Amino acid sequence: MAEDEGWAQLKADIERLSPGARDVVLYRASLRILPKALSLHYSDRPRADVPDLEQCAWRCAFVSWAKVAGYPGAQPSLASASGALRVEAERRGARRSRATNARMRANGNAASRQSMNAGLAGLYLTDPALALDALPHVVGDHRDFGARARDLQRDAARSHVERDVASLIQAGDAPAAAADLLLRPLWSEPVDWADAARDSLTDWFTAGGTHRSPWPLWYARRQAGDASAFGLPEGPDGALVTRILAEPDDFWDRAPRLLESEIMGWIDAA
């Protein structure tokens, strides 16, 4: 089966799932590629003192996880979070120089970049089909050398989505199966490119270990299939998630490191 046909069949299988199961599958797919997608943006750029795309993306990822995990306060804040992410993605794209855009077109990466931007801006359960549209492009970006490497990345990403879908179909698309899938590790075996992207982004978020950020901590829990958000006991952990979800837009419209330090203080005090 050709690659395009394979992705088309996978999308068709996902669309036949119940809405709750579909959200879990696409959430897991989008979370697998998030570090890779962001790595196309941040590179070696230092963090600014104003809200940035990376902060918007992690806020959106956190809120969408809370939604599929059943937190009642997640849905009201999801539209706001995804809207902020879309605005910042468009702003970041507009700031890119003409020379950079020309280089992207020359090396064939413009389509990947465009698809990834669409995926980042819409994949978190506001338009979840964008996650799957972005997936084959993001995992084979311009930093990878050779078609074989790109094919291996795409195969690994797609095979894990296919496994998620197959497990739900085998269980009769039952709600309990979707809840169980949410608690499984994102990857069933080590995937080099995903681990490298995660480690690189963690290093960037923590400024090489000199800054404490809640997002790598939270992502490690998601990658492992942990039920908690930050590794706390169930009561304090759930209360902290609810507190973060309840924060208004003004809370997020601050310097990223200041905001992250405040959340880390809450974790320490919980």
C-alpha positions in Angstrom: 0.0 0.0 0.0 1.4 3.4 -0.9 2.2 5.8 1.9 -0.7 8.2 1.1 -3.1 5.3 0.9 -1.8 4.1 4.3 -2.5 7.4 6.0 -5.8 7.7 4.3 -6.9 4.3 5.6 -5.7 5.1 9.1 -7.7 8.4 9.0 -10.8 6.5 7.9 -10.4 4.0 10.7 -10.0 6.8 13.2 -13.1 8.6 11.9 -15.2 5.5 12.5 -14.3 5.5 16.2 -16.6 7.0 18.8 -15.9 10.7 19.5 -14.3 10.0 22.9 -12.1 7.2 21.6 -11.1 9.4 18.6 -10.1 12.2 20.9 -7.8 9.9 22.9 -6.1 8.5 19.7 -5.5 11.9 18.2 -4.4 13.4 21.5 -1.8 10.6 21.8 -0.7 11.1 18.2 -0.3 14.8 18.7 1.6 14.4 22.0 4.1 12.1 20.4 5.0 14.6 17.8 4.9 17.8 19.9 8.6 17.9 20.8 9.5 17.2 17.2 7.1 19.9 15.9 8.4 22.5 18.4 12.0 21.7 17.5 11.3 23.1 14.0 10.6 26.4 15.7 12.8 27.0 18.7 16.2 25.9 17.4 18.9 27.7 19.4 16.8 30.8 20.0 16.8 31.9 23.7 13.5 32.3 25.5 11.9 35.7 25.4 10.3 37.6 28.3 6.9 37.5 26.7 4.6 34.6 26.0 6.0 32.4 23.2 4.8 29.7 21.0 6.3 27.0 23.1 4.4 28.2 26.2 1.2 28.4 24.2 1.7 24.8 22.9 2.3 23.3 26.3 -0.7 25.1 27.7 -2.8 23.7 24.9 -1.4 20.2 25.4 -2.0 20.3 29.1 -5.6 21.5 28.7 -6.4 18.9 26.1 -4.9 16.2 28.3 -7.2 17.4 31.1 -10.2 17.2 28.7 -9.6 13.6 27.7 -8.8 12.7 31.3 -12.2 14.0 32.3 -11.5 17.2 34.2 -14.7 19.3 34.1 -12.8 22.6 34.0 -10.9 21.7 30.8 -13.5 22.4 28.1 -14.1 26.1 28.9 -10.3 26.9 28.8 -9.6 24.8 25.7 -10.9 27.3 23.1 -8.9 30.1 24.8 -5.7 28.0 24.9 -5.9 26.9 21.3 -6.8 30.4 20.1 -3.7 31.8 21.8 -1.6 29.1 20.2 -3.0 29.8 16.8 -2.2 33.5 17.1 1.3 32.9 18.3 2.0 30.3 15.5 0.8 32.8 12.9 2.9 35.6 14.5 6.0 33.4 14.6 5.5 32.5 10.9 5.1 36.1 10.0 8.4 37.0 11.7 10.3 34.5 9.7 12.6 36.2 7.1 12.1 36.0 3.4 15.5 34.4 3.1 14.5 31.6 5.6 11.3 31.0 3.6 13.3 30.8 0.4 15.6 28.2 1.9 12.7 26.2 3.1 11.2 26.2 -0.4 14.5 25.2 -1.9 14.9 22.2 0.4 11.3 21.1 0.1 10.5 21.8 3.7 7.8 24.5 3.2 5.0 22.0 3.0 6.2 20.3 6.2 6.4 23.7 8.0 2.9 24.7 6.8 1.4 21.4 7.8 3.1 21.5 11.2 1.9 25.0 11.9 -1.7 23.9 11.1 -1.2 20.9 13.3 0.1 22.9 16.2 -2.7 25.4 16.0 -5.6 23.0 15.7 -4.7 19.5 16.7 -5.6 19.7 20.3 -9.2 18.6 20.1 -10.5 21.8 18.4 -9.9 20.3 15.0 -8.3 17.0 15.8 -8.1 15.7 12.3 -5.2 18.2 11.8 -3.1 16.1 14.1 -3.1 13.2 11.6 -2.6 15.5 8.6 0.5 17.0 10.2 2.0 13.8 11.5 3.7 12.4 8.3 5.2 15.8 7.6 6.5 16.7 11.0 8.3 13.5 11.7 10.3 13.8 8.5 11.6 17.4 8.6 14.5 19.1 6.9 17.0 18.2 9.6 16.8 14.5 8.8 19.2 13.2 6.2 18.0 10.8 3.6 14.6 9.5 2.5 15.2 6.2 4.4 15.5 8.1 7.7 12.3 10.0 7.0 10.5 6.8 6.1 11.5 5.1 9.3 10.3 8.0 11.4 7.0 8.1 9.6 6.6 4.3 9.9 7.3 4.5 13.7 4.8 7.3 14.2 2.1 5.7 12.1 2.5 2.2 13.5 1.9 3.5 17.1 -1.3 5.2 16.0 -2.4 2.0 14.2 -1.8 0.0 17.4 -3.9 2.5 19.4 -6.8 2.2 16.9 -6.5 -1.6 16.7 -6.7 -1.9 20.5 -9.9 0.1 20.6 -11.5 -1.8 17.7 -10.6 -5.1 19.3 -12.3 -3.9 22.5 -15.4 -2.9 20.7 -14.7 0.8 21.0 -15.8 0.7 24.6 -15.4 3.8 26.8 -13.3 1.7 29.2 -10.9 0.8 26.5 -10.3 4.5 25.7 -9.7 5.2 29.4 -7.2 2.4 29.5 -5.5 3.6 26.4 -5.0 7.0 28.0 -2.9 5.3 30.7 -0.6 3.5 28.3 2.9 4.7 27.5 3.0 6.8 24.3 5.7 4.5 22.7 5.8 0.8 23.1 9.5 0.7 22.4 12.3 3.3 22.3 12.1 5.6 19.3 15.4 7.5 18.7 14.1 10.5 17.0 11.3 11.1 19.5 13.7 10.7 22.4 16.2 13.1 20.9 13.5 15.7 20.3 12.2 15.3 23.8 15.6 15.6 25.4 16.5 18.6 23.2 13.3 20.4 24.1 13.7 19.6 27.8 17.2 21.1 27.8 15.8 24.2 26.1 12.9 24.6 28.6 15.2 24.1 31.6 18.0 26.3 30.2 20.4 23.3 30.5 19.3 22.4 33.9 19.4 25.9 35.4 15.7 26.6 35.4 12.8 24.4 36.7 9.9 24.0 34.3 6.8 22.0 34.9 6.3 21.0 31.3 9.1 18.4 30.9 7.9 16.9 34.2 4.4 16.7 33.0 5.4 15.3 29.6 7.5 12.6 31.2 4.3 11.5 33.0 2.3 11.4 29.8 5.1 9.5 28.0 5.1 6.9 30.7 1.3 6.6 30.8 1.1 7.8 34.4 -2.3 8.8 35.7 -1.0 11.8 37.6 -0.1 15.2 36.1 3.0 15.9 38.1 3.7 12.7 40.1 1.8 13.9 43.2 -0.7 11.8 45.3 -4.2 11.7 43.6 -5.8 14.4 45.8 -3.1 17.1 45.6 -2.4 16.3 42.0 -6.0 16.7 40.9 -6.4 19.9 42.9 -3.3 21.3 41.2 -4.7 20.5 37.7 -8.0 22.1 38.6 -6.1 25.2 39.8 -4.1 25.5 36.6 -7.2 25.1 34.5 -9.1 27.8 36.4 -6.4 30.4 35.7 -7.6 33.2 33.3 -5.8 34.3 30.2 -4.0 37.0 32.2 -2.2 34.4 34.1 -0.7 33.0 30.9 0.1 36.3 29.4 3.4 36.6 31.2 7.1 35.8 30.8 7.4 32.1 30.4 10.0 31.5 33.0 8.1 33.5 35.6 5.0 31.6 35.0 6.8 28.2 35.1 8.5 29.1 38.3 5.2 29.9 39.9 3.6 26.6 38.8 6.7 24.8 40.1 6.2 26.5 43.5 2.6 25.2 43.6 4.0 21.7 42.9 6.5 22.0 45.7 3.9 23.2 48.1 1.3 20.5 47.2 
